[in-house]
Amino acid sequence: MKLAKKLAIGVAFAVAMMAGTASAADIKIGLVVKSLGNGFFDAANKGAQEAAKELGGVEVIYTGPTTTTAEGQIEVINSLIAQGVSAIAVSANDPDALVPALKKATQRGIKVISWDSGVAPEGRILQLNPSSNELIGKMCLTLVKDHLDGGKGDFAILSATTTSTNQNIWIDQMKKQLKDFPGLNLVTTVYGDDLSDKSYREAEGLLKANPNIKVIVAPTTVGVLAASKVVEDKGLVGKVYVTGLGLPSEMAGAIKSGATKEFAIWNPIDLGYSATQIAYRLVKGETDGKPGSEIEAGRMGKIKVGDNGEAAMADPFVYNATNIDQFSKVF
């Protein structure tokens, strides 16, 4: 009897230890970004880690390639599959190239969503957009107009990669809505691959080849910062302006130098937080993420999935000299 009792106590202790270990990292979520070393995604990771701490028993694995390629992301995804993660939330460098790897993840029981930059519907459960794509396109054109005398003149777009899902959608929206901005003339679009040095060279070449361009709009935090540096370095402040989607912490200097009057962005911390919340709810079986569903997202409230299998967060917010000091300390 004493032996049986000791064995029972030992088994109970072992089970308790196993349960404690499981609860410490009960759910592992791979947060896959376009590339590491990008301030926007670093801020998103802050939100993801906040959500993980709030939910408890969640480990967020913040990862991505060193360059903005689909091949690099496929390697990362395969690594996460091998690690047996519970969910993958990816901001894609290519909407289609990642699908086979993500389908493999799904077959292994891993919940897959895309956020920020989406993948094709067959590769994920849902896509979390930072805002309405139509509104982002209109916001970019409005920012261009506000930088031009009389709201008229030539402008160019400096984007990320040619396959970046979100940037391509926003550029398409800008082109569709140009008819509502009759004074604006889009000269060309160039691509800096979301690399600081290449974006700088592209902006530099853009202005050299097109001296009539008065505004560069960059729907990417890397591009808008690089183009601002070109305007400052070449002594073009007041002659050429840069605007688009930027981080307050990175763009404060451009506001103060006059390279830009204003720019816009949503809160990337909230975006990473929401993506983690959604992935967690899917793993726990609290939602299926299908169109029409409403998903609990902690301090962000409920996020509704639209008929197209996509959900959207808040409207972009405009930053200028009146508020840059306040928000540059946040992200």
VEXDO-716214 format. One record per residue (C-alpha): x negated, z negated, y; residue number from 0; residue in three letters. Coordinates in nm, 2 decimals. Example, Ala and Ser with C-alpha at 12.3 -4.5 7.8 and 13.67 -1.06 7.14 Angstrom:
% residues 2
xx -1.23	zz -0.78	yy -0.45	num 0	residuo ALA
xx -1.37	zz -0.71	yy -0.11	num 1	residuo SER
This chain:
% residues 331
xx 0.00	zz 0.00	yy 0.00	num 0	residuo MET
xx -0.28	zz -0.09	yy 0.24	num 1	residuo LYS
xx -0.45	zz 0.24	yy 0.16	num 2	residuo LEU
xx -0.13	zz 0.43	yy 0.21	num 3	residuo ALA
xx -0.08	zz 0.25	yy 0.54	num 4	residuo LYS
xx -0.43	zz 0.33	yy 0.66	num 5	residuo LYS
xx -0.39	zz 0.70	yy 0.56	num 6	residuo LEU
xx -0.06	zz 0.71	yy 0.75	num 7	residuo ALA
xx -0.21	zz 0.56	yy 1.06	num 8	residuo ILE
xx -0.51	zz 0.80	yy 1.03	num 9	residuo GLY
xx -0.28	zz 1.11	yy 1.00	num 10	residuo VAL
xx -0.07	zz 0.99	yy 1.29	num 11	residuo ALA
xx -0.38	zz 0.94	yy 1.50	num 12	residuo PHE
xx -0.51	zz 1.29	yy 1.41	num 13	residuo ALA
xx -0.17	zz 1.44	yy 1.50	num 14	residuo VAL
xx -0.17	zz 1.26	yy 1.83	num 15	residuo ALA
xx -0.52	zz 1.38	yy 1.91	num 16	residuo MET
xx -0.42	zz 1.74	yy 1.83	num 17	residuo MET
xx -0.11	zz 1.72	yy 2.04	num 18	residuo ALA
xx -0.31	zz 1.58	yy 2.33	num 19	residuo GLY
xx -0.56	zz 1.86	yy 2.30	num 20	residuo THR
xx -0.29	zz 2.12	yy 2.29	num 21	residuo ALA
xx -0.11	zz 1.98	yy 2.59	num 22	residuo SER
xx -0.44	zz 1.99	yy 2.79	num 23	residuo ALA
xx -0.44	zz 2.37	yy 2.78	num 24	residuo ALA
xx -0.11	zz 2.44	yy 2.62	num 25	residuo ASP
xx -0.07	zz 2.77	yy 2.80	num 26	residuo ILE
xx -0.35	zz 3.01	yy 2.90	num 27	residuo LYS
xx -0.28	zz 3.27	yy 3.16	num 28	residuo ILE
xx -0.52	zz 3.55	yy 3.23	num 29	residuo GLY
xx -0.51	zz 3.63	yy 3.61	num 30	residuo LEU
xx -0.67	zz 3.98	yy 3.61	num 31	residuo VAL
xx -0.77	zz 4.11	yy 3.96	num 32	residuo VAL
xx -0.89	zz 4.45	yy 4.07	num 33	residuo LYS
xx -1.24	zz 4.32	yy 4.12	num 34	residuo SER
xx -1.42	zz 3.99	yy 4.17	num 35	residuo LEU
xx -1.56	zz 3.89	yy 4.50	num 36	residuo GLY
xx -1.26	zz 4.01	yy 4.70	num 37	residuo ASN
xx -1.13	zz 3.75	yy 4.95	num 38	residuo GLY
xx -0.77	zz 3.85	yy 4.89	num 39	residuo PHE
xx -0.78	zz 3.78	yy 4.52	num 40	residuo PHE
xx -0.99	zz 3.46	yy 4.57	num 41	residuo ASP
xx -0.70	zz 3.34	yy 4.79	num 42	residuo ALA
xx -0.45	zz 3.45	yy 4.52	num 43	residuo ALA
xx -0.64	zz 3.24	yy 4.27	num 44	residuo ASN
xx -0.61	zz 2.94	yy 4.48	num 45	residuo LYS
xx -0.23	zz 2.97	yy 4.46	num 46	residuo GLY
xx -0.25	zz 3.03	yy 4.08	num 47	residuo ALA
xx -0.46	zz 2.72	yy 4.03	num 48	residuo GLN
xx -0.21	zz 2.53	yy 4.25	num 49	residuo GLU
xx 0.08	zz 2.64	yy 4.02	num 50	residuo ALA
xx -0.12	zz 2.56	yy 3.71	num 51	residuo ALA
xx -0.18	zz 2.20	yy 3.83	num 52	residuo LYS
xx 0.18	zz 2.16	yy 3.93	num 53	residuo GLU
xx 0.32	zz 2.29	yy 3.60	num 54	residuo LEU
xx 0.07	zz 2.09	yy 3.38	num 55	residuo GLY
xx -0.08	zz 2.20	yy 3.05	num 56	residuo GLY
xx -0.17	zz 2.54	yy 3.20	num 57	residuo VAL
xx -0.51	zz 2.70	yy 3.23	num 58	residuo GLU
xx -0.55	zz 3.00	yy 3.46	num 59	residuo VAL
xx -0.84	zz 3.22	yy 3.36	num 60	residuo ILE
xx -0.94	zz 3.40	yy 3.68	num 61	residuo TYR
xx -1.11	zz 3.72	yy 3.59	num 62	residuo THR
xx -1.17	zz 4.09	yy 3.66	num 63	residuo GLY
xx -1.44	zz 4.36	yy 3.67	num 64	residuo PRO
xx -1.72	zz 4.37	yy 3.92	num 65	residuo THR
xx -1.61	zz 4.71	yy 4.04	num 66	residuo THR
xx -1.26	zz 4.86	yy 4.10	num 67	residuo THR
xx -1.23	zz 5.06	yy 3.78	num 68	residuo THR
xx -0.96	zz 5.08	yy 3.51	num 69	residuo ALA
xx -1.24	zz 5.08	yy 3.24	num 70	residuo GLU
xx -1.36	zz 4.75	yy 3.37	num 71	residuo GLY
xx -1.01	zz 4.60	yy 3.36	num 72	residuo GLN
xx -0.95	zz 4.73	yy 3.00	num 73	residuo ILE
xx -1.26	zz 4.54	yy 2.89	num 74	residuo GLU
xx -1.14	zz 4.23	yy 3.06	num 75	residuo VAL
xx -0.79	zz 4.26	yy 2.90	num 76	residuo ILE
xx -0.94	zz 4.31	yy 2.55	num 77	residuo ASN
xx -1.14	zz 4.00	yy 2.60	num 78	residuo SER
xx -0.83	zz 3.80	yy 2.70	num 79	residuo LEU
xx -0.65	zz 3.93	yy 2.39	num 80	residuo ILE
xx -0.94	zz 3.81	yy 2.18	num 81	residuo ALA
xx -0.92	zz 3.47	yy 2.34	num 82	residuo GLN
xx -0.56	zz 3.45	yy 2.24	num 83	residuo GLY
xx -0.42	zz 3.39	yy 2.59	num 84	residuo VAL
xx -0.04	zz 3.32	yy 2.63	num 85	residuo SER
xx 0.01	zz 3.56	yy 2.92	num 86	residuo ALA
xx -0.17	zz 3.82	yy 3.13	num 87	residuo ILE
xx -0.09	zz 3.89	yy 3.50	num 88	residuo ALA
xx -0.27	zz 4.19	yy 3.62	num 89	residuo VAL
xx -0.32	zz 4.36	yy 3.96	num 90	residuo SER
xx -0.40	zz 4.71	yy 3.83	num 91	residuo ALA
xx -0.67	zz 4.96	yy 3.93	num 92	residuo ASN
xx -0.47	zz 5.24	yy 3.76	num 93	residuo ASP
xx -0.09	zz 5.23	yy 3.67	num 94	residuo PRO
xx -0.13	zz 5.43	yy 3.35	num 95	residuo ASP
xx -0.48	zz 5.38	yy 3.20	num 96	residuo ALA
xx -0.42	zz 5.01	yy 3.14	num 97	residuo LEU
xx -0.09	zz 5.06	yy 2.94	num 98	residuo VAL
xx -0.24	zz 5.10	yy 2.59	num 99	residuo PRO
xx -0.44	zz 4.78	yy 2.62	num 100	residuo ALA
xx -0.14	zz 4.59	yy 2.76	num 101	residuo LEU
xx 0.08	zz 4.72	yy 2.48	num 102	residuo LYS
xx -0.17	zz 4.58	yy 2.24	num 103	residuo LYS
xx -0.15	zz 4.25	yy 2.42	num 104	residuo ALA
xx 0.23	zz 4.26	yy 2.39	num 105	residuo THR
xx 0.21	zz 4.33	yy 2.02	num 106	residuo GLN
xx 0.00	zz 4.01	yy 1.99	num 107	residuo ARG
xx 0.28	zz 3.81	yy 2.15	num 108	residuo GLY
xx 0.12	zz 3.79	yy 2.49	num 109	residuo ILE
xx 0.36	zz 3.81	yy 2.79	num 110	residuo LYS
xx 0.24	zz 4.07	yy 3.03	num 111	residuo VAL
xx 0.34	zz 4.11	yy 3.40	num 112	residuo ILE
xx 0.18	zz 4.30	yy 3.68	num 113	residuo SER
xx 0.15	zz 4.18	yy 4.04	num 114	residuo TRP
xx 0.03	zz 4.32	yy 4.37	num 115	residuo ASP
xx -0.07	zz 4.66	yy 4.22	num 116	residuo SER
xx 0.16	zz 4.75	yy 3.94	num 117	residuo GLY
xx 0.13	zz 4.91	yy 3.60	num 118	residuo VAL
xx 0.38	zz 5.16	yy 3.45	num 119	residuo ALA
xx 0.70	zz 4.99	yy 3.32	num 120	residuo PRO
xx 0.61	zz 5.05	yy 2.96	num 121	residuo GLU
xx 0.30	zz 4.83	yy 3.00	num 122	residuo GLY
xx 0.46	zz 4.52	yy 3.14	num 123	residuo ARG
xx 0.78	zz 4.30	yy 3.16	num 124	residuo ILE
xx 0.81	zz 4.31	yy 3.53	num 125	residuo LEU
xx 0.61	zz 4.39	yy 3.85	num 126	residuo GLN
xx 0.58	zz 4.13	yy 4.14	num 127	residuo LEU
xx 0.54	zz 4.31	yy 4.47	num 128	residuo ASN
xx 0.41	zz 4.12	yy 4.77	num 129	residuo PRO
xx 0.69	zz 4.26	yy 4.98	num 130	residuo SER
xx 0.92	zz 4.56	yy 5.00	num 131	residuo SER
xx 0.72	zz 4.88	yy 4.97	num 132	residuo ASN
xx 0.94	zz 5.05	yy 5.23	num 133	residuo GLU
xx 0.88	zz 4.77	yy 5.48	num 134	residuo LEU
xx 0.51	zz 4.77	yy 5.42	num 135	residuo ILE
xx 0.49	zz 5.14	yy 5.50	num 136	residuo GLY
xx 0.70	zz 5.10	yy 5.81	num 137	residuo LYS
xx 0.49	zz 4.80	yy 5.92	num 138	residuo MET
xx 0.17	zz 5.00	yy 5.89	num 139	residuo CYS
xx 0.31	zz 5.28	yy 6.11	num 140	residuo LEU
xx 0.44	zz 5.03	yy 6.36	num 141	residuo THR
xx 0.10	zz 4.87	yy 6.39	num 142	residuo LEU
xx -0.06	zz 5.21	yy 6.45	num 143	residuo VAL
xx 0.20	zz 5.29	yy 6.72	num 144	residuo LYS
xx 0.14	zz 4.96	yy 6.89	num 145	residuo ASP
xx -0.23	zz 5.03	yy 6.92	num 146	residuo HIS
xx -0.17	zz 5.37	yy 7.09	num 147	residuo LEU
xx -0.10	zz 5.43	yy 7.46	num 148	residuo ASP
xx 0.26	zz 5.54	yy 7.48	num 149	residuo GLY
xx 0.28	zz 5.52	yy 7.10	num 150	residuo GLY
xx 0.13	zz 5.87	yy 7.06	num 151	residuo LYS
xx -0.19	zz 6.00	yy 6.91	num 152	residuo GLY
xx -0.40	zz 6.08	yy 6.60	num 153	residuo ASP
xx -0.47	zz 5.83	yy 6.33	num 154	residuo PHE
xx -0.62	zz 5.82	yy 5.98	num 155	residuo ALA
xx -0.58	zz 5.61	yy 5.67	num 156	residuo ILE
xx -0.87	zz 5.43	yy 5.49	num 157	residuo LEU
xx -0.75	zz 5.33	yy 5.15	num 158	residuo SER
xx -0.88	zz 5.17	yy 4.83	num 159	residuo ALA
xx -0.92	zz 5.39	yy 4.52	num 160	residuo THR
xx -0.73	zz 5.71	yy 4.46	num 161	residuo THR
xx -0.56	zz 5.54	yy 4.16	num 162	residuo THR
xx -0.46	zz 5.21	yy 4.33	num 163	residuo SER
xx -0.09	zz 5.18	yy 4.26	num 164	residuo THR
xx 0.01	zz 4.97	yy 4.55	num 165	residuo ASN
xx -0.19	zz 5.15	yy 4.82	num 166	residuo GLN
xx -0.07	zz 5.49	yy 4.70	num 167	residuo ASN
xx 0.29	zz 5.37	yy 4.72	num 168	residuo ILE
xx 0.24	zz 5.23	yy 5.07	num 169	residuo TRP
xx 0.07	zz 5.56	yy 5.18	num 170	residuo ILE
xx 0.36	zz 5.76	yy 5.04	num 171	residuo ASP
xx 0.60	zz 5.54	yy 5.23	num 172	residuo GLN
xx 0.40	zz 5.59	yy 5.55	num 173	residuo MET
xx 0.42	zz 5.97	yy 5.50	num 174	residuo LYS
xx 0.79	zz 5.96	yy 5.43	num 175	residuo LYS
xx 0.86	zz 5.75	yy 5.74	num 176	residuo GLN
xx 0.64	zz 5.95	yy 5.98	num 177	residuo LEU
xx 0.95	zz 6.14	yy 6.09	num 178	residuo LYS
xx 1.07	zz 5.81	yy 6.25	num 179	residuo ASP
xx 0.75	zz 5.79	yy 6.45	num 180	residuo PHE
xx 0.74	zz 6.13	yy 6.63	num 181	residuo PRO
xx 0.44	zz 6.05	yy 6.84	num 182	residuo GLY
xx 0.21	zz 5.98	yy 6.55	num 183	residuo LEU
xx -0.02	zz 6.25	yy 6.39	num 184	residuo ASN
xx -0.18	zz 6.16	yy 6.05	num 185	residuo LEU
xx -0.51	zz 6.35	yy 6.04	num 186	residuo VAL
xx -0.64	zz 6.26	yy 5.69	num 187	residuo THR
xx -0.68	zz 5.99	yy 5.43	num 188	residuo THR
xx -1.01	zz 5.87	yy 5.29	num 189	residuo VAL
xx -1.09	zz 5.63	yy 5.01	num 190	residuo TYR
xx -1.35	zz 5.35	yy 5.01	num 191	residuo GLY
xx -1.28	zz 5.23	yy 4.65	num 192	residuo ASP
xx -1.23	zz 4.87	yy 4.79	num 193	residuo ASP
xx -1.61	zz 4.84	yy 4.82	num 194	residuo LEU
xx -1.74	zz 4.72	yy 5.15	num 195	residuo SER
xx -2.04	zz 4.95	yy 5.18	num 196	residuo ASP
xx -1.85	zz 5.26	yy 5.08	num 197	residuo LYS
xx -1.55	zz 5.18	yy 5.30	num 198	residuo SER
xx -1.79	zz 5.14	yy 5.59	num 199	residuo TYR
xx -1.95	zz 5.48	yy 5.52	num 200	residuo ARG
xx -1.61	zz 5.64	yy 5.49	num 201	residuo GLU
xx -1.49	zz 5.50	yy 5.82	num 202	residuo ALA
xx -1.81	zz 5.60	yy 5.99	num 203	residuo GLU
xx -1.79	zz 5.96	yy 5.86	num 204	residuo GLY
xx -1.42	zz 5.97	yy 5.95	num 205	residuo LEU
xx -1.48	zz 5.90	yy 6.31	num 206	residuo LEU
xx -1.78	zz 6.14	yy 6.33	num 207	residuo LYS
xx -1.58	zz 6.43	yy 6.18	num 208	residuo ALA
xx -1.26	zz 6.35	yy 6.38	num 209	residuo ASN
xx -1.35	zz 6.23	yy 6.73	num 210	residuo PRO
xx -0.99	zz 6.25	yy 6.84	num 211	residuo ASN
xx -0.88	zz 5.97	yy 6.60	num 212	residuo ILE
xx -0.77	zz 5.67	yy 6.80	num 213	residuo LYS
xx -0.66	zz 5.44	yy 6.51	num 214	residuo VAL
xx -0.77	zz 5.38	yy 6.16	num 215	residuo ILE
xx -0.51	zz 5.20	yy 5.95	num 216	residuo VAL
xx -0.63	zz 5.05	yy 5.62	num 217	residuo ALA
xx -0.37	zz 4.91	yy 5.37	num 218	residuo PRO
xx -0.65	zz 4.71	yy 5.21	num 219	residuo THR
xx -0.83	zz 4.40	yy 5.32	num 220	residuo THR
xx -1.17	zz 4.54	yy 5.23	num 221	residuo VAL
xx -1.11	zz 4.86	yy 5.42	num 222	residuo GLY
xx -0.97	zz 4.71	yy 5.74	num 223	residuo VAL
xx -1.27	zz 4.47	yy 5.77	num 224	residuo LEU
xx -1.52	zz 4.75	yy 5.70	num 225	residuo ALA
xx -1.36	zz 4.98	yy 5.96	num 226	residuo ALA
xx -1.35	zz 4.70	yy 6.22	num 227	residuo SER
xx -1.73	zz 4.66	yy 6.17	num 228	residuo LYS
xx -1.79	zz 5.03	yy 6.23	num 229	residuo VAL
xx -1.59	zz 5.02	yy 6.55	num 230	residuo VAL
xx -1.79	zz 4.72	yy 6.67	num 231	residuo GLU
xx -2.13	zz 4.85	yy 6.55	num 232	residuo ASP
xx -2.08	zz 5.19	yy 6.71	num 233	residuo LYS
xx -1.97	zz 5.05	yy 7.05	num 234	residuo GLY
xx -1.62	zz 5.20	yy 7.01	num 235	residuo LEU
xx -1.42	zz 4.89	yy 7.10	num 236	residuo VAL
xx -1.14	zz 4.99	yy 7.33	num 237	residuo GLY
xx -1.17	zz 5.36	yy 7.23	num 238	residuo LYS
xx -1.08	zz 5.33	yy 6.87	num 239	residuo VAL
xx -0.87	zz 5.06	yy 6.71	num 240	residuo TYR
xx -0.84	zz 4.94	yy 6.35	num 241	residuo VAL
xx -0.53	zz 4.78	yy 6.19	num 242	residuo THR
xx -0.36	zz 4.74	yy 5.86	num 243	residuo GLY
xx -0.35	zz 4.47	yy 5.60	num 244	residuo LEU
xx -0.61	zz 4.20	yy 5.64	num 245	residuo GLY
xx -0.70	zz 3.84	yy 5.58	num 246	residuo LEU
xx -0.69	zz 3.61	yy 5.90	num 247	residuo PRO
xx -1.01	zz 3.44	yy 5.79	num 248	residuo SER
xx -1.19	zz 3.78	yy 5.77	num 249	residuo GLU
xx -1.03	zz 3.95	yy 6.07	num 250	residuo MET
xx -1.06	zz 3.67	yy 6.33	num 251	residuo ALA
xx -1.38	zz 3.83	yy 6.46	num 252	residuo GLY
xx -1.22	zz 4.17	yy 6.49	num 253	residuo ALA
xx -0.93	zz 4.02	yy 6.70	num 254	residuo ILE
xx -1.18	zz 3.84	yy 6.93	num 255	residuo LYS
xx -1.40	zz 4.15	yy 6.97	num 256	residuo SER
xx -1.10	zz 4.37	yy 7.04	num 257	residuo GLY
xx -1.16	zz 4.61	yy 6.75	num 258	residuo ALA
xx -0.80	zz 4.53	yy 6.65	num 259	residuo THR
xx -0.51	zz 4.39	yy 6.85	num 260	residuo LYS
xx -0.30	zz 4.29	yy 6.55	num 261	residuo GLU
xx -0.28	zz 4.33	yy 6.18	num 262	residuo PHE
xx -0.04	zz 4.21	yy 5.90	num 263	residuo ALA
xx -0.05	zz 4.06	yy 5.56	num 264	residuo ILE
xx 0.16	zz 3.84	yy 5.33	num 265	residuo TRP
xx 0.03	zz 3.51	yy 5.20	num 266	residuo ASN
xx -0.19	zz 3.59	yy 4.90	num 267	residuo PRO
xx -0.19	zz 3.22	yy 4.80	num 268	residuo ILE
xx 0.19	zz 3.24	yy 4.75	num 269	residuo ASP
xx 0.15	zz 3.57	yy 4.56	num 270	residuo LEU
xx -0.09	zz 3.41	yy 4.30	num 271	residuo GLY
xx 0.12	zz 3.10	yy 4.28	num 272	residuo TYR
xx 0.44	zz 3.31	yy 4.21	num 273	residuo SER
xx 0.27	zz 3.53	yy 3.95	num 274	residuo ALA
xx 0.15	zz 3.22	yy 3.76	num 275	residuo THR
xx 0.50	zz 3.06	yy 3.78	num 276	residuo GLN
xx 0.66	zz 3.38	yy 3.65	num 277	residuo ILE
xx 0.41	zz 3.41	yy 3.36	num 278	residuo ALA
xx 0.47	zz 3.05	yy 3.27	num 279	residuo TYR
xx 0.85	zz 3.08	yy 3.26	num 280	residuo ARG
xx 0.82	zz 3.39	yy 3.04	num 281	residuo LEU
xx 0.59	zz 3.21	yy 2.79	num 282	residuo VAL
xx 0.82	zz 2.91	yy 2.78	num 283	residuo LYS
xx 1.12	zz 3.13	yy 2.71	num 284	residuo GLY
xx 1.30	zz 3.02	yy 3.02	num 285	residuo GLU
xx 1.35	zz 3.38	yy 3.13	num 286	residuo THR
xx 1.32	zz 3.73	yy 2.98	num 287	residuo ASP
xx 1.23	zz 3.89	yy 3.31	num 288	residuo GLY
xx 1.49	zz 4.16	yy 3.27	num 289	residuo LYS
xx 1.65	zz 4.33	yy 3.57	num 290	residuo PRO
xx 1.90	zz 4.10	yy 3.74	num 291	residuo GLY
xx 1.74	zz 3.78	yy 3.62	num 292	residuo SER
xx 1.64	zz 3.51	yy 3.86	num 293	residuo GLU
xx 1.32	zz 3.32	yy 3.79	num 294	residuo ILE
xx 1.23	zz 2.97	yy 3.90	num 295	residuo GLU
xx 0.91	zz 2.98	yy 4.10	num 296	residuo ALA
xx 0.84	zz 2.62	yy 4.21	num 297	residuo GLY
xx 0.81	zz 2.59	yy 4.59	num 298	residuo ARG
xx 0.89	zz 2.96	yy 4.63	num 299	residuo MET
xx 1.24	zz 2.90	yy 4.50	num 300	residuo GLY
xx 1.40	zz 3.17	yy 4.28	num 301	residuo LYS
xx 1.26	zz 3.52	yy 4.26	num 302	residuo ILE
xx 1.51	zz 3.79	yy 4.16	num 303	residuo LYS
xx 1.42	zz 4.09	yy 3.95	num 304	residuo VAL
xx 1.57	zz 4.41	yy 4.08	num 305	residuo GLY
xx 1.73	zz 4.69	yy 3.88	num 306	residuo ASP
xx 1.39	zz 4.88	yy 3.87	num 307	residuo ASN
xx 1.22	zz 4.58	yy 3.69	num 308	residuo GLY
xx 1.04	zz 4.48	yy 4.01	num 309	residuo GLU
xx 1.06	zz 4.17	yy 4.23	num 310	residuo ALA
xx 0.95	zz 4.13	yy 4.59	num 311	residuo ALA
xx 0.84	zz 3.84	yy 4.79	num 312	residuo MET
xx 0.83	zz 3.78	yy 5.17	num 313	residuo ALA
xx 0.80	zz 4.03	yy 5.46	num 314	residuo ASP
xx 0.45	zz 4.09	yy 5.60	num 315	residuo PRO
xx 0.36	zz 3.86	yy 5.89	num 316	residuo PHE
xx 0.18	zz 3.99	yy 6.20	num 317	residuo VAL
xx -0.14	zz 3.82	yy 6.32	num 318	residuo TYR
xx -0.29	zz 3.86	yy 6.67	num 319	residuo ASN
xx -0.47	zz 3.66	yy 6.94	num 320	residuo ALA
xx -0.18	zz 3.42	yy 6.97	num 321	residuo THR
xx -0.20	zz 3.29	yy 6.61	num 322	residuo ASN
xx -0.53	zz 3.40	yy 6.46	num 323	residuo ILE
xx -0.71	zz 3.07	yy 6.51	num 324	residuo ASP
xx -0.43	zz 2.88	yy 6.33	num 325	residuo GLN
xx -0.41	zz 3.10	yy 6.02	num 326	residuo PHE
xx -0.78	zz 3.19	yy 5.99	num 327	residuo SER
xx -0.83	zz 2.83	yy 5.86	num 328	residuo LYS
xx -0.57	zz 2.88	yy 5.58	num 329	residuo VAL
xx -0.67	zz 3.21	yy 5.41	num 330	residuo PHE
